[in-house]
Amino acid sequence: MWETGAISVPGADVTALAKSTPPFSELCPNWHATETLQALCLAHMDAHLDAHLKDNSAACAFLDHDLDRAFAARGIDLQVA
């Protein structure tokens, strides 16, 4: 998507970013990305309260604690900035 111009970031040289970013398959195994995305998206949706989301305290606690360690327990090297 970087290379197609579909992504625009104000103030960022997206073309240079696209050229310097290694293929996703070199960044992490597919299952790491899949599990990370599923866990973080589900926790985010369950944690926040509005008309459509759940306000789940367990999801809030998951997001507020050591995500690096939680994913390491699953064998996933995640670095949260």
N, C-alpha and C positions, 0 to 999 in steps of 0.2 A: 504494500500500500504506500510505503514511503516513496517509492520510485514512480508511482503513477500520478503523484500530485494530489491524491485524494486526502492527504493529511496536511493541514496548514496550521502552523504554530506561529503566532505573531512574534516577531523579533528573532526567530530561529532560522538558521540555514538548513532547511529540511533536506535539500538535495545533498549537502555535505554529510548530514547525519545518515541519510540512506546509504551513501557510499562507504561510510566508515563502520556501519553496524554489520557485524558478522551475521551469517544466516542463523535463523532461530535455532536450527538443529545443533549448532555449535555452542549455543549459550547454555542450554540445559536439556536434559532428556524430556521427551514429550509428556511422559507421565508426571514429572515434577510440575510442569506448567499446568497441566490439566487439573491435578489435585489442588495446586495453589489457587488457581483461578476459581475453582468450584468452592473451596473452603472460604476464601476471602469474600467472594460475592454473596454467598449464602449468609455468612456472618454479618456482612454489612446490611443486607436486606432485612435480616431478623433483628438487628440491633436498633434500628432507627424508627422512631415513632412518627407517623403521620397517617393520613387516611388509608394508605395501602400497605404499610409495613407493620411489623409485629411488636417492637419494643421488647425483645427477648433478652432477659438479664444474662443468660448464659452466653449469648452471642456478643453482648456488650463486653462481658468479662474476657472472652476470647480475644476480641480486638484490642482490648486495653492492656493485655499482658504480653509476655515475651513471645512474639510470633516466631522469632528466629529459633527458639528452643522448641516450640510446638511443632514446627515443620521439620526440625532436625530429628525429632522422635519418629517421624515418618520417613526418614532417610532423604530429606530434601534440604539442600543448602540454600536458605533464603536469607538475604541481607536486607533488613528493613532500615530505610533511611529516615 
